[in-house]
Structure formats: C-alpha cells, structure tokens
Amino acid sequence: MATNTSLEERMAAVEAAIAELQKQVANPQPINWLQQITGSFKDEPAFEEILAYGRAICQGDESVLEAQDEI
C-alpha cells in the first residue's frame, strides 16, 4: 500500500506544479528588453567603434560621417 501513497503524493506534486505553471502562463511578467540586451555587445570591437562615432557626432564632429562615405 506504500506504493499507492507514494504515487498519490507524486501525483499531488505534479498537479501543484501544473497549477503553478498555469498561473505563470495566465499572468506573464513584462519583459524588459533593455535589461535582456544590456552587455551583449561588451566585447565586440565594432560596438566600440560605433560608440566613438556617436560621441563624435554628438560633439558636432560630422567629419567622421564624410570619411565613412569615402570608403
């Protein structure tokens, strides 16, 4: 009879887990896309170059755009 009790306990645990999953699916948490991508380009050399272009343009040095057109 111990097997039946164990099986019943296991089924109760499975049912509880399914109920929890159903709650999560019914009420999904909002996804912050910015937090998901933060740091994803950390070791990318091209990203550093893009940041340098952005800084130059913000400071009024648009010659970087002209140099890029010549390539």
Order of alpha helices (4+ residues) and beta strands (2+ residues): alpha-alpha-alpha-alpha
